[in-house]
């Protein structure tokens, strides 16, 4: 494994921010997290947390990473069996987030901690959407094709 660009302080900060998501209040439990290596030239290694809710067999993967340009991004994928729902793609198609800004700290003012908290606030707003809540409860599923051409833009 390559050396992580994240310090123990970064990881502690990530855990604190991630724990402010609404997911624990919905019965999802977080793992301890781990480094994820990326092979895409625009992405550095990330740090991924997984939330699970056994009663509905849903897993939510949340990854924080820095790009080569230096800003952090947040990626949230909801998984159920072989199905995957990328929260950013859904939010863009529903006009709840702009593709250019997405879950990126590049456009947010403040120190790194304030920026990451702002991303978590955005994520909570989207996770609170009725359609997404139905998915998280296991009542429905949303099929959104992922736009692979948007990676690295």
Backbone bond lengths (Angstrom), bond angles and torsions (degrees), N, CA, C in turn:
res aa  C-N    CA-C-N  psi(-1)  N-CA   C-N-CA  omega(-1)  CA-C   N-CA-C  phi
1 X - - - 1.457 - - 1.525 108.20 -
2 X 1.309 117.50 140.51 1.459 121.03 177.66 1.521 109.89 -73.40
3 X 1.328 115.45 163.20 1.456 119.78 177.59 1.516 109.64 -66.78
4 X 1.293 116.16 134.80 1.460 120.82 179.87 1.522 109.88 -76.14
5 X 1.316 115.91 145.02 1.463 120.38 176.43 1.521 110.61 -85.43
6 X 1.337 117.48 1.80 1.452 121.98 -177.09 1.519 111.27 -104.93
7 X 1.322 115.95 129.83 1.458 121.85 176.78 1.528 109.38 -82.89
8 X 1.316 115.78 170.35 1.468 120.26 174.97 1.524 110.14 -60.70
9 X 1.334 116.76 -35.04 1.469 120.94 177.64 1.528 110.75 -64.58
10 X 1.353 116.65 -41.92 1.469 120.64 176.47 1.525 110.20 -58.82
11 X 1.325 115.89 -47.78 1.463 121.10 -177.07 1.523 110.60 -63.20
12 X 1.316 116.75 -40.61 1.468 120.76 177.00 1.532 110.08 -62.33
13 X 1.324 116.29 -41.42 1.468 121.31 178.53 1.534 110.18 -64.29
14 X 1.336 116.43 -42.28 1.462 120.60 178.30 1.531 110.30 -59.32
15 X 1.334 116.25 -47.61 1.464 120.28 -178.35 1.523 111.00 -60.33
16 X 1.328 116.61 -42.51 1.464 120.20 179.36 1.529 110.76 -62.22
17 X 1.324 116.63 -44.14 1.471 120.45 179.35 1.530 111.01 -66.68
18 X 1.328 115.78 -46.72 1.466 120.54 -178.75 1.524 110.70 -60.43
19 X 1.329 117.11 -37.32 1.458 120.29 -179.61 1.525 112.53 -69.05
20 X 1.339 117.17 -12.27 1.466 119.12 176.17 1.529 111.99 -87.80
21 X 1.333 116.89 0.85 1.462 119.90 172.74 1.528 109.49 -67.14
22 X 1.307 116.00 160.06 1.464 120.54 -179.80 1.526 112.57 -75.28
23 X 1.327 118.10 -10.26 1.462 121.20 -172.91 1.527 114.67 -57.62
24 X 1.349 120.24 -44.89 1.474 118.37 178.29 1.527 112.92 -59.62
25 X 1.320 117.91 -32.17 1.467 120.96 178.26 1.519 111.78 -69.43
26 X 1.345 115.87 -17.57 1.459 121.03 179.84 1.524 112.24 -98.67
27 X 1.329 116.97 8.67 1.460 120.11 177.56 1.522 114.55 92.29
28 X 1.333 118.58 8.11 1.456 121.39 177.01 1.527 109.10 -87.64
29 X 1.331 115.65 141.74 1.457 121.84 -178.74 1.519 109.47 -115.34
30 X 1.352 116.66 136.05 1.459 122.59 -176.52 1.517 111.11 -94.54
31 X 1.352 115.01 141.95 1.461 119.64 171.72 1.525 109.67 -82.67
32 X 1.323 117.31 -176.11 1.470 120.41 -176.85 1.522 113.01 -80.37
33 X 1.309 118.30 -12.69 1.458 122.13 178.57 1.517 112.24 88.31
34 X 1.338 115.61 160.85 1.460 120.52 179.53 1.528 110.10 -160.70
35 X 1.328 115.12 159.83 1.465 121.27 177.85 1.525 108.72 -75.71
36 X 1.331 115.71 140.35 1.456 122.27 176.98 1.523 107.51 -120.95
37 X 1.327 116.69 124.25 1.458 120.67 178.28 1.527 109.98 -83.68
38 X 1.326 115.59 142.12 1.460 121.08 178.21 1.512 110.40 -119.19
39 X 1.307 116.04 144.43 1.455 120.99 177.91 1.521 111.71 -103.59
40 X 1.332 118.30 -10.56 1.471 121.13 178.42 1.525 108.58 -67.70
41 X 1.329 118.17 132.79 1.471 120.44 -175.64 1.528 114.94 -63.14
42 X 1.306 118.79 -20.79 1.464 121.09 -179.19 1.522 113.05 -89.97
43 X 1.334 117.94 -5.53 1.460 120.25 -175.64 1.514 111.97 -119.02
44 X 1.312 115.90 137.43 1.455 121.78 169.19 1.520 107.98 -87.98
45 X 1.326 115.54 177.06 1.452 118.92 175.15 1.519 109.70 -57.86
46 X 1.312 116.04 150.75 1.457 121.45 178.43 1.515 110.82 -114.98
47 X 1.309 114.69 177.90 1.458 121.09 174.69 1.516 106.37 -125.85
48 X 1.340 117.22 120.63 1.460 121.92 -172.54 1.521 111.64 -113.44
49 X 1.329 113.66 134.70 1.462 122.17 171.85 1.517 107.32 -112.75
50 X 1.320 116.21 146.28 1.458 121.16 177.31 1.519 108.63 -122.44
51 X 1.322 115.38 129.58 1.463 121.88 174.38 1.519 107.39 -107.59
52 X 1.324 116.87 137.26 1.465 120.99 179.48 1.510 110.20 -129.76
53 X 1.313 113.33 146.52 1.464 120.79 173.02 1.521 105.19 -134.19
54 X 1.312 115.18 101.01 1.460 121.41 -172.92 1.531 113.39 -61.33
55 X 1.317 117.92 -32.88 1.468 120.03 -174.62 1.524 112.37 -66.29
56 X 1.329 117.89 -22.95 1.466 120.00 178.86 1.529 111.95 -118.92
57 X 1.337 117.26 6.06 1.465 122.96 178.86 1.529 111.93 51.41
58 X 1.323 116.01 43.36 1.455 121.83 178.21 1.520 108.74 -114.57
59 X 1.325 115.20 136.12 1.456 122.60 176.19 1.523 107.93 -120.99
60 X 1.308 116.04 140.35 1.461 120.89 177.46 1.521 107.67 -122.16
61 X 1.326 115.98 120.49 1.457 121.31 178.54 1.521 108.37 -101.01
62 X 1.326 115.80 126.06 1.462 121.62 179.89 1.517 107.20 -122.61
63 X 1.320 115.38 120.42 1.457 120.03 -177.19 1.522 110.24 -121.52
64 X 1.320 114.75 134.22 1.458 122.61 176.08 1.520 106.22 -112.51
65 X 1.326 117.21 132.61 1.464 118.83 178.73 1.517 111.47 -152.00
66 X 1.306 114.10 157.72 1.460 121.03 173.80 1.521 107.20 -99.70
67 X 1.321 116.65 145.20 1.459 120.08 174.88 1.518 108.27 -96.01
68 X 1.315 116.49 174.19 1.468 120.77 176.82 1.526 110.71 -61.92
69 X 1.329 116.75 -23.71 1.459 120.86 178.27 1.526 111.80 -79.03
70 X 1.344 116.93 -9.31 1.449 120.54 173.68 1.519 117.11 101.22
71 X 1.332 119.07 -13.56 1.460 118.43 -178.14 1.519 110.66 -92.45
72 X 1.321 115.17 155.76 1.458 120.52 -178.83 1.522 110.49 -90.88
73 X 1.317 114.98 147.22 1.459 121.58 175.81 1.520 108.71 -125.90
74 X 1.299 115.03 157.34 1.454 122.15 178.61 1.523 107.21 -122.12
75 X 1.305 116.74 130.20 1.458 121.98 178.48 1.526 107.65 -122.38
76 X 1.336 116.34 129.63 1.465 120.68 -179.97 1.529 108.29 -127.26
77 X 1.327 115.34 121.35 1.459 121.21 179.31 1.525 108.35 -123.72
78 X 1.318 115.69 127.67 1.468 121.87 176.91 1.529 106.45 -98.15
79 X 1.328 117.10 127.39 1.463 122.07 -175.91 1.526 110.19 -120.51
80 X 1.327 114.37 138.66 1.470 121.15 174.79 1.526 106.18 -143.51
81 X 1.327 116.23 105.91 1.465 119.82 -174.65 1.523 109.64 62.45
82 X 1.324 116.54 -124.24 1.468 120.37 179.09 1.528 112.66 -92.89
83 X 1.307 116.68 -0.59 1.468 121.45 -179.84 1.524 110.84 -86.37
84 X 1.337 116.51 142.46 1.463 122.67 178.03 1.521 109.19 -134.34
85 X 1.321 115.70 135.28 1.456 121.75 177.75 1.525 108.12 -123.32
86 X 1.327 116.58 114.14 1.455 121.94 177.90 1.527 107.43 -83.68
87 X 1.333 116.24 116.29 1.461 121.03 -174.32 1.528 112.31 -63.27
88 X 1.320 117.85 -35.78 1.465 120.82 178.43 1.525 110.78 -63.90
89 X 1.325 117.36 -46.79 1.469 120.34 179.63 1.530 110.70 -60.23
90 X 1.337 116.25 -42.49 1.457 119.43 178.62 1.528 110.24 -61.96
91 X 1.346 116.81 -46.72 1.466 121.54 -177.68 1.532 111.50 -63.67
92 X 1.314 117.40 -37.02 1.469 120.54 177.97 1.532 110.01 -66.30
93 X 1.321 116.74 -45.89 1.474 120.31 -179.43 1.537 112.34 -66.05
94 X 1.331 115.91 -27.19 1.465 120.27 177.73 1.531 111.76 -90.01
95 X 1.327 116.58 3.25 1.472 123.96 -179.48 1.540 112.20 61.13
96 X 1.322 115.37 35.83 1.462 120.78 177.94 1.528 110.65 -99.23
97 X 1.334 116.57 -18.88 1.459 123.14 174.95 1.521 108.98 -140.36
98 X 1.313 115.48 149.81 1.454 122.57 176.59 1.528 109.00 -87.39
99 X 1.335 117.77 135.31 1.463 120.88 -178.21 1.531 111.37 -57.76
100 X 1.318 117.84 -41.53 1.465 121.17 -177.36 1.527 112.04 -62.70
101 X 1.328 116.44 -40.54 1.472 119.85 -177.32 1.516 112.31 -89.92
102 X 1.314 117.40 -40.08 1.460 121.51 177.02 1.509 113.95 43.16
103 X 1.336 115.51 -142.91 1.466 122.49 175.00 1.530 107.59 -98.48
104 X 1.337 117.14 67.11 1.461 122.05 -177.02 1.523 110.48 -128.89
105 X 1.333 116.19 138.74 1.465 119.85 -179.51 1.524 112.52 -81.50
106 X 1.302 117.53 -8.75 1.463 122.36 -177.03 1.534 112.37 -52.92
107 X 1.312 117.54 -34.19 1.461 122.46 -174.28 1.531 113.57 -102.33
108 X 1.317 116.95 9.33 1.464 121.30 -176.67 1.524 109.00 -109.08
109 X 1.319 115.91 136.88 1.465 120.52 178.98 1.526 110.24 -87.30
110 X 1.352 115.37 152.59 1.453 121.21 176.99 1.507 111.55 121.66
111 X 1.327 115.36 -179.27 1.465 119.81 177.94 1.531 108.63 -77.44
112 X 1.338 117.80 168.71 1.469 120.04 -177.10 1.530 113.93 -53.70
113 X 1.331 117.41 -38.49 1.458 121.34 -179.87 1.532 110.71 -66.38
114 X 1.333 117.59 -43.80 1.472 121.90 177.78 1.529 110.61 -63.34
115 X 1.331 116.66 -39.25 1.463 120.78 179.58 1.522 111.12 -64.08
116 X 1.334 116.09 -45.66 1.458 119.57 -179.95 1.522 110.78 -65.20
117 X 1.331 117.54 -40.00 1.464 120.37 176.29 1.522 111.27 -61.73
118 X 1.341 117.19 -36.08 1.471 120.61 177.44 1.526 110.37 -64.48
119 X 1.340 117.22 -38.80 1.470 119.98 176.74 1.528 110.62 -64.19
120 X 1.329 116.71 -41.83 1.465 120.77 179.11 1.525 109.72 -63.10
121 X 1.322 117.66 -39.64 1.460 121.61 177.33 1.531 110.13 -61.38
122 X 1.334 116.88 -43.62 1.473 120.74 176.42 1.529 110.36 -59.83
123 X 1.333 115.64 -45.99 1.464 120.05 -179.05 1.526 111.04 -62.10
124 X 1.330 117.61 -42.90 1.466 120.53 178.46 1.521 111.33 -60.60
125 X 1.324 116.38 -40.06 1.471 120.47 179.48 1.534 109.80 -60.34
126 X 1.312 116.69 -42.37 1.465 120.33 -179.23 1.526 111.17 -74.68
127 X 1.337 117.15 -39.53 1.464 120.12 177.95 1.528 111.70 -64.31
128 X 1.318 117.43 -23.41 1.462 121.76 177.80 1.524 113.25 -80.94
129 X 1.335 117.83 -7.61 1.458 121.09 179.27 1.529 109.55 -61.27
130 X 1.299 116.57 140.11 1.470 121.83 -176.91 1.527 112.53 -55.68
131 X 1.326 117.65 -43.34 1.473 120.52 -179.74 1.521 111.34 -63.15
132 X 1.330 116.70 -42.23 1.462 120.63 179.18 1.529 109.98 -70.31
133 X 1.321 117.47 -37.84 1.466 120.66 176.94 1.532 110.65 -59.39
134 X 1.341 117.03 -40.83 1.470 120.22 177.98 1.525 111.41 -62.13
135 X 1.331 116.89 -38.05 1.463 121.03 176.78 1.528 109.62 -65.03
136 X 1.327 116.88 -46.58 1.469 120.93 -177.68 1.526 112.65 -65.79
137 X 1.323 116.68 -25.94 1.472 120.49 176.40 1.524 111.47 -82.68
138 X 1.339 116.61 -11.30 1.458 120.54 -177.66 1.510 113.13 84.64
139 X 1.339 117.63 13.16 1.464 121.61 -178.15 1.523 113.56 -84.18
140 X 1.336 117.66 -23.53 1.463 121.12 -178.97 1.524 109.31 -155.36
141 X 1.330 115.60 174.52 1.455 121.37 175.59 1.520 108.53 -139.46
142 X 1.314 116.81 149.14 1.462 122.87 179.51 1.518 107.91 -116.65
143 X 1.321 116.81 125.66 1.464 121.77 178.13 1.518 108.83 -99.42
144 X 1.322 116.08 114.11 1.464 122.59 178.68 1.521 107.18 -128.71
145 X 1.325 118.14 120.12 1.466 117.89 175.44 1.530 109.70 -68.52
146 X 1.321 116.77 139.36 1.460 121.03 -179.37 1.523 109.61 -82.54
147 X 1.317 117.12 135.36 1.458 123.14 179.68 1.529 108.93 -89.84
148 X 1.317 116.60 92.93 1.467 121.67 -177.23 1.524 111.82 -67.35
149 X 1.322 118.63 -20.12 1.467 120.71 -179.24 1.523 111.70 -71.71
150 X 1.338 118.41 -14.28 1.460 121.13 -177.69 1.526 112.90 -83.09
151 X 1.325 117.55 -12.78 1.468 120.77 -177.48 1.526 109.49 -66.56
152 X 1.318 115.54 130.39 1.446 121.26 176.55 1.510 115.14 86.05
153 X 1.314 116.87 0.92 1.467 119.99 179.43 1.493 110.88 -89.38
